[in-house]
Amino acid sequence: MSKIAHCLLLALAALVAAGSCLAQTMYRWVDAQGVVHYSDQPQPGAQAIPVPSAQTYRAPPAAPAAPPAAAATPAAPAVYESCAITQPAADANLFAPEAVNISVQVVPSLRPGDRFNVTFDGSALPSSPGAMNFELPAPERGEHTINATVTSPEGQTLCSAPAVSFSVQRPSLNSPQSPAKGH
């Protein structure tokens, strides 16, 4: 017999022997020199120590698998975690801007086919698929509101950003200079 096979056979025998003694009685005794001994063989004057069986666990039976979902139900489009108008800042006061840059963001990134729809005072701004930046040329003075939504190719709204309001100030005869520059 090869050396490896011999070692494996001995290891297997040791495991079987160790397992069989787990549920048996052990014995404890002290010899004449005061040394404590333990054995699975009874000795004169030995005290029997019951050894409990090994702790085991049985898992409860597995729950039956759920029936497969109906194939006729179309998968709902994934929802974006968040979308926001990042520029201009909410309640910003702009003095005589030539244009207002509007930036939007979405988490996770905009998926192919989905698009941002941005409105300025209720009117849609032109956009292209995947556009995240828009320009509003020479807005009139006064208070304005920007809204943005992400829509799927089918037109379903997937995310709506909170509206952002800002003010535009223009020079007048009563106030020809920027309030920031002073008079």
RAVEN-V36526 format. One record per residue. N is the residue number from 1. PSI is psi in whole degrees, 0 to 359 (NA if undefined). Layout:
# RAVEN-V36526
N_PSI ; N_PSI
This chain:
# RAVEN-V36526
1_140 ; 2_160 ; 3_321 ; 4_315 ; 5_322 ; 6_316 ; 7_318 ; 8_320 ; 9_318 ; 10_319 ; 11_318 ; 12_318 ; 13_321 ; 14_320 ; 15_318 ; 16_316 ; 17_319 ; 18_320 ; 19_324 ; 20_333 ; 21_348 ; 22_325 ; 23_14 ; 24_186 ; 25_139 ; 26_161 ; 27_142 ; 28_134 ; 29_161 ; 30_129 ; 31_183 ; 32_334 ; 33_1 ; 34_11 ; 35_132 ; 36_134 ; 37_152 ; 38_143 ; 39_160 ; 40_1 ; 41_132 ; 42_142 ; 43_159 ; 44_130 ; 45_7 ; 46_146 ; 47_130 ; 48_133 ; 49_111 ; 50_137 ; 51_119 ; 52_155 ; 53_163 ; 54_144 ; 55_134 ; 56_167 ; 57_134 ; 58_122 ; 59_144 ; 60_158 ; 61_145 ; 62_144 ; 63_148 ; 64_147 ; 65_145 ; 66_146 ; 67_149 ; 68_148 ; 69_151 ; 70_136 ; 71_339 ; 72_342 ; 73_117 ; 74_147 ; 75_134 ; 76_139 ; 77_145 ; 78_144 ; 79_143 ; 80_146 ; 81_318 ; 82_155 ; 83_147 ; 84_156 ; 85_117 ; 86_343 ; 87_133 ; 88_165 ; 89_151 ; 90_138 ; 91_26 ; 92_148 ; 93_116 ; 94_132 ; 95_116 ; 96_54 ; 97_142 ; 98_326 ; 99_157 ; 100_122 ; 101_132 ; 102_125 ; 103_142 ; 104_157 ; 105_157 ; 106_144 ; 107_126 ; 108_180 ; 109_154 ; 110_126 ; 111_153 ; 112_136 ; 113_328 ; 114_154 ; 115_156 ; 116_137 ; 117_117 ; 118_133 ; 119_145 ; 120_114 ; 121_40 ; 122_351 ; 123_133 ; 124_137 ; 125_144 ; 126_142 ; 127_166 ; 128_158 ; 129_132 ; 130_359 ; 131_136 ; 132_353 ; 133_139 ; 134_155 ; 135_133 ; 136_106 ; 137_134 ; 138_70 ; 139_149 ; 140_160 ; 141_155 ; 142_187 ; 143_137 ; 144_157 ; 145_135 ; 146_134 ; 147_149 ; 148_138 ; 149_153 ; 150_129 ; 151_152 ; 152_170 ; 153_335 ; 154_356 ; 155_6 ; 156_134 ; 157_123 ; 158_334 ; 159_139 ; 160_126 ; 161_147 ; 162_140 ; 163_147 ; 164_129 ; 165_144 ; 166_164 ; 167_144 ; 168_130 ; 169_140 ; 170_151 ; 171_147 ; 172_176 ; 173_326 ; 174_335 ; 175_76 ; 176_343 ; 177_163 ; 178_136 ; 179_335 ; 180_332 ; 181_338 ; 182_174 ; 183_NA
